[in-house]
């Protein structure tokens, strides 16, 4: 019998968009989330419970034909589901993405280029890492870091003590600061049968550790960079016999013929840099993730024209501001405004890069 019910651990905006993406396929979804005001509640059923509550997890498993998750900081307790129902992506891949040191070790094992780094356990090992790598460098908590949280830039070796205090004296890694041309990412998807497909490389702009804008397909990327990105993603997908969407973030070092990629991190889930695919691809990352976990054939990942995705952070645009730009596809998540919080996104789509740039200029004038 084909899968008709998908359980999702987490009820944020990603779960909201996952559930919405398969309504036309007649698929039912339910989320597990502790908040009775979670975003996904508008699209599907909810089991109210903590992510690490074994009984709530088992209830979700009993309801579902298959289970997935919307964020990588899922408790290890989710492994209890594996005794009840299939969970995709596997908790092995989940465990890799939860720890930056283990993730970097995986990159090295697979021959994927990464920045120079050292593991850090305390102030003494941080000082040793600074001696090895030098400054500037970025101290990153090994676990639970996202949107710039759990990270601190070290410009002066004398700041080691305050840096480790800033991240809470937790295990970390020290990354050598990378002088990069730009940030790129690739969103890929693998089906249960092993079919692998890639969305185009996407160019991303972050400020304050938070993604602000993504453009796809990325401009001025030759075959070499595309092959590097796809090869890295494929190695990870095949190593774990992965099922679902996987995003890999990269730094582009150099330009022209000397350009190459170094991997920064993976996300074993649908990803912010792939939100443009809802309007900008034949099949969105959300629908393809659900198709993969349900054992269905994947849809086309071909782009439709050129797209830009702009995150709405902190506050909503003023009422009626975007009425003058009917080409803007506005997605509000139902979140209360808060400084630094992603509360929605806007996608612009155009037949060419020149027309997209014109739309972006108009959007900036309207929204600010």
N, C-alpha and C positions, 0 to 999 in steps of 0.2 A: 504494500500500500504506500502511495506517495506521501511525503511529509505534508501535513496540513497545519501543524502547530509548532511554532518556534518559541522557545523560552529565551529571554535575554537577561543576563545578569547586568544590572545597571539600568537606570531609567532616565538618563540625561538626553541631550539633544541628539546624540548619535543613535540611541535606541529609538527615539522619536522618528528619525528619518529612516531607520531600518524598517520599522513597522509600517510606515507609510509607503515604502517602496514596493511592497509585495501585496498590497491590498487588491490590486488589479489581477493578481494571480489567485485570489481566493484564500490566501494564507492568513491564519490567525496568529497573533503574537501575545505574549504576556511578559511583563518585566518584573524583576525582583529589585526593589528599591526601598530604603527606609523612609523616604520622604513622601508624604501623601500629596505633595505639590510637585512631584517630579514631572519633567517635560513630557515624557512618553505617555503619561496618563491620558493625554488628549487623543492618543491614537490607538490604544490597546488596553487590555486588562492589566491589573497590577496586583502582585503579591507584596504586601507591606512587610518588610523584614530586613534585618541587617545582612550585609553581603557575606559575613562569616557565620551566620546562623545556620547550623546544619539542618534543622527541621524545615526552615524556609527554603533552603536549597533543594531539599528532597521533595518538597511540595511543588516547586517549579519543575523539577525533573519528572514527577508523576504527571503533571499537566501536559508536558511537552513531548513531541516526537523527537526533537533534537534541541540542543542548547548551544547558545553562543554568548558572547559578552561584548560590551561596548567600550571597555577601558582596561588597560593592562594591570592596574593596581588591584586586581581582584584577589581576595584572600585565597591562600592555599586550601582553605576549606572547600573550595569549589571542586576539588578532586573527588569529593564524595559523590558527585554527579556521575563520574565515570563508571561507578558500579551500577548506576540506574539507567542512564541514557548516554548516547554519544554526545560529546562536547567538542565543538570546533571553534577556533583552532585548538590544538591539543594543549593541555596544561604544561607540557614540556616546553613548547615555544613560549608560553606565557611566562614561565619561570625564567627563561633567558632574558626576556625583555624587561623583567622587573628589577634586574641587577646590572648596573652599567659595567662593572668589572667582568661579570660572566658574559655579557653581551660583547664586550671588546675582545675577550678571549675567543669567542665564537667567530668574530670577524677574522681574527688572525688565523685560526684553524682553517678557515675557508679561503684564505689567501686574498681577502678583501682589504684594501688599503684603509688605514685609519690614522688619526693624528697620534703623535707620540704621547704616551700617557704612563702614569705610575699609579698603582693602588695605594691608598692612604687609610691608615687605621687610627692614627692619633697625631698629636703635634710633632712628635719626634720623626715619624715616617713622612709627614708633610714636609718638614725641613729637608729631609733627605731627598724627597721627590723634587723639591725646588732646586736643590743643588744639581740634580741630574738633568732636569728639563729647562730650568731657568725661568725668568719672567719676561713678559706677562704670561700668565697661565690662569686656567679656570678650574676652581675647585668645585666638584659636583658630587652631591650625595649619591651613593650607589643606588638607593631605592627612593621611590615616592617623589621624584622630582618631575615637574611639568610646568610649562608656561613660564620658564625662568625661575621657578621656585627651587630652593635647595642648591643654588649656584652662587658663586661669588668670584669676581675677577680679582686676581692678585697681581698688582704691578710692582710691589716692593716686597722682597723676602722678609722684611721686618713685620709684615702684616699677617704672617702665618697664624699667629695666635688668635687674632680677631677673626680671621677667615674661618677657622675651624669652629669658633664659637658661633659665628653667624649661621652655619648649617646645623648647629645643634650637637656637635661632637659625635657625629655618626660616621660609620665607614663611608669612604668616598673614593673618588679617583681624581687625579690632577692631570688635566689636559694641557698640553702646550698650546698656546694661543695660535690659531691658524689665520694667516693673512690670506683671505679668500676673495675671489672675484665676486662670487654670488652664491646663494644657497639654492640648491635644486632638490627635488624629491621625485621618486617614482612610486606610483601606486600599482600594485600587481595583484593578481588573483589566481588561485589554483583550485581546481575542482577536485571532487573525490576520485575521479578517474585519472587525475594527473594532468589534465589540460591546463596550460599556463597562458595567461594573457596579460598584456601590459597596457596601461594608459600612457599617454605621452609624458615625457619629462615636464615637470612644472617648476617654474621659477617662483621663489618665495622671498618675501621681505618681512623680517621680524624687527620689532622695536620693543625694548624692555623685556626681551625673552618671549614675547607674545606674537604670534603670526598676525600680520596686518593685511597683506595682500598676496594672492597667488595668481600667476598668469600661466595659461596653458593653451596650446603647446608652448614650452619655453622657446625663446628666440635664440638664434645663432648657436644651436647645438648641432654639431656634426655627428656623423655616424659613429665616431670613436667614443664620444661621451654617451651616446645612446646605448652602444654595446656594453660599455663599462657598467652603466646603471642596470641594464637588464640582466647582465651576467651575474652581478652581485645579488640581485633579488632572486634570480633562478637558483643560485647555489643554496640560498637560505630555504627557499620553498621546498627544494628537493631533499635537503638534509633532514628536514623534519616531517617529510611527507605531509606538508602543510595543507590545510583546507580553509579557504576564505581569503579575505583581503589582507595584504601585507604592504605597509609603506616603509620605504627606506629613505632617510634624509641624508643628503650629501653636501659637502663643501666643494665648489669648483676652485681648483688651484690653477693659477695661470690663465692665459687666454690664447686664442689662435691655435696653432699647431702644438703648443706646449700644454694645452689645457688637459687636466685630468681630475678625477674625482677621489675624494676620501670620504668614507662613510662616517656619519655622526651617530645615528641611532636608528633603531627599527621601531615600528608600532604594529603589533599583531592584531590589527583591527582596522575598521574604516577610519579615515584620517582627515583632519581639517584641510590639508592641502589637496584633497580630492573632492571637496564639496562642489567645485565647479562642474563636476560630471553630471549633476542632476539635470541641468539644462544644456551642458556643453559636450555630452558624449551620447553615443547611441544607447548605451546601457549605463546607468549610474553605478558608482562603486557600491552603493547600498544594496541595490537589487542584485548585483553580481555576487556580493558577499552572501546574501541570503540564498541565491541560487546554488552557490558552492556548498554551503552547509546542509542544504536540503537534498543534495545529490542530483541537481538538475544540470542541464547543459548551460554553459556560460553564454552571456550575451556579448555582442560586439563592444569593444572598448575604443572604437574609432571616434575621434573628436568630431564635433559639429561646429565648424568655423573656429573662431578664436574666442577665448573666455578669460575673464578676470573675476576673481572672488575677493570681496572686501569684507573682513570681519567687522561686525558692529560691536564695539567694546565700550562698556560703561553705561552709556545712555542711548536711548532710541533717537533716531533722526526726528526733528520737529514734525509735528502733524502736517501732512500734506506736502512735505518737502520733496518727495520723490514722485509726486503726481506729474511733474513736468518731464519725467524721464520714464516713459512707459516701457522702455526696453529693460529696465531694472527688475530683476526677479528677487523679491524680498522674502527672506525666511526669518521670521521671529520665533524664538524658542519657547516663549512664555515664561522667561526668567525675570525676576525683579532686577532693575538696574543696580549696578554696584561697580565701583571703580575697579578697572582691570578685568572685569568679567565679560566673557563672550556671551552676548544675549541674542545674537542673530548674525546673519550674513546676507550680503547682496551679491548676486551674480550678474555680470554683464556679458552679453554674447553678441558677436558681430561676424560678418563674413570674412573680414580681413583685419590684420593688425592695425592698419591706419584707421579704420573705422572704430576699432576697439579703443585705440588711444583717444579718439575724439569723444567717445562715450565716457571714458575715464576722466577726461578734462571737465566735461559737463557735470559729471557726478561730483567731482571735487568742488566745483564752483557752487553747486546746490547744497551739498552736505557740509563742506568745510573740512 
